[in-house]
Amino acid sequence: MRFASPENFVLFVAVFLLGIFLMWSLRRKVKLLEKFGDLPLILKNAPYISYSRQAFKIILLLVALSFMVVALARLQFGTHLELLKREGIDIMIALDVSTSMLARDMKPNRLAKAKQEIQSIIDRLHGDRVGLVVFAGEAFVQCPLTLDYAAARFLLNAVDQSSVSVQGTSLSAAIEKSAAAFEQFEKKHKVLLLLTDGEDHQGEAEAAAEVARKQGVKIYTVGIGNPQGEPIPILDRKGNQVGFKKDEKGEVVVSRTDEAILRKIALVTGGKFYRATAGELELDRIFDEISSIEKKELEGTLVTRYDDRFQWPLLLAIFLIMFEFFVPERKRVPKGPVNV
């Protein structure tokens, strides 16, 4: 025997306080009646008054409320086996950690904004496996596909601009590494979310997207940053800005979000492009799209379930309340003269 919601036992305190109040009220009625004279004599001349019945009704009510508390605590005993089946899709998230992601046209910067969006994505998942790929000039799997969302969040928090040693931005490497992280025998149920400012130094992203499409991967791209461009700050070891990145001519490098290439990548695989916003409104549209994708039935898990028995104390409580309602407070007095 167990209780699924034992925290509701705290309601016994309320039942106890109510009992004290009701018994005090009954006692007060007796005290007030005593002020009119000798109580036995008064009761003899008013035989219909029955304080014992009133006390009995109070006890019935308190016992009924106690059974209700037991019902709210969800009494359980007995078990049965239940097969839980899970449906979902596999979602790989590719995060750009190149130097250009330090630009501050998204607050506090592009990389922090992208991580915030990924955090919101993981928070919305239920039953879907999620994985994480980080990339710059090269890509690697930071978190393989998993149902452990807490582990995914932990590994996401560990990502920063120094996570990839080879700088630059290779969208093709990100797509190839992400596609390889899926189960290869499947040709559907696979989604890649690509969060990047879109600057591609390799120029092979569309070809990589075409290969991913043939493997059954649908790519949704999220542009992080401003198409008008933003200088790339240079930070010291403490994270303080000490200047801006400059090219060989000494001019400040302006990083612009390349929405055109991101739209092409998404179009190749039948996905869509979204622009990151401060209110994360694009996430609602992304999940509407993902929800429409056919989900696969994954292997079921056999679990032990406890049988709810809260119905029994609840029925007893209802019976006692009905019984209390029909118990009269006054005695039935036989007709005829009253002996004094």
Phi, psi and omega in degrees: 000140179208170177237126183284334180230065184295342180298339180286351176297343178299339179293344175299331177297317178295320178297318179298315180294322177296320178298316178300317181296315182294319178292324176295320178297319178295317178296324180294322177298321178295316180298319180295323179291328180294337180291341181275350180151199181292121186297315179302322180291320179297316181294331179291327179271351176229068187294347180285342180284129180222099178288335178292323177292320178298320177294322178296319178296322178297316180297317178301316181296317181294321178294319179298317179295325178295319176295326177295321178297318178298321178295319179294331177284357176058074174300132180222136167203152189087148181226162173212157179268139182225135179268114178265124177254143182241135175243142179179187176231169177259128183237116172261136179245122180257123185246125178281123179240024180291167183301326181296340179286357175274353178302146190252031174283346167246134185273139355285333170201174185299317183296315179297322178295317180297318178296323177296320178294320179295320177301316179295324178296312181298321180298335182270349185285147176208105178090352179264143175278144181228145177222167184224129173242133175248145184210157170214254174285339173220175184225150172211159182278114177279324180215118177291167180305130184206158171263356180276089184293329179296319178295320179297318178296318180299314181291329176294317181297334182281351183281135171214188185294339181267007183294332179242124185284328181273113182277177190106185177221116179241095178295327180295320178296321179296316181292316181296315181294321179293317180297323180290340182281346177280163173289122191286337183284346179267147180242013177204186182066024184237127181232136174243122173259118184251111181253114187198165173274356171088354179290119184242116182269355183258326177077020181241019185295317182296320179295320178295323179294323178295319177296318179297321179301318180295337178271003177089018181265130174254127186253128171248126183255141178236115180279122180254113178125187187249129178298337179286342175099158181205139176298152179262115182287152173254128184247148174273186183295336180270000179088008179273140180286131180241004180157195179235151179294137181235156179272188183295337179272000180084011179267146181295129179282128178252122181265121181248136177290122182268088182288333183298312181293325180292323176294320180296317179300313180295319183296322181301322186260002181085014178267200181219159176257141177226147177259129180295137179234162181297324181273000179058033179295334181295335181295324177298317180291322178298316182287333172297320178293314182297323181296334181278349180284138179300130181263151179260148177272121182264171184301133181283159179240131180273117182237156178266125179247136174278144180274129178287132176234021182294343181296328183294305177297331179292318178296320177298319179297315180296318179298315181295323178294318178294319179297318180297325181297324184270354176279118182286150177282335184254154175283154173274118184263127178292145180291148179129175182293146179267127179280127180258000000 
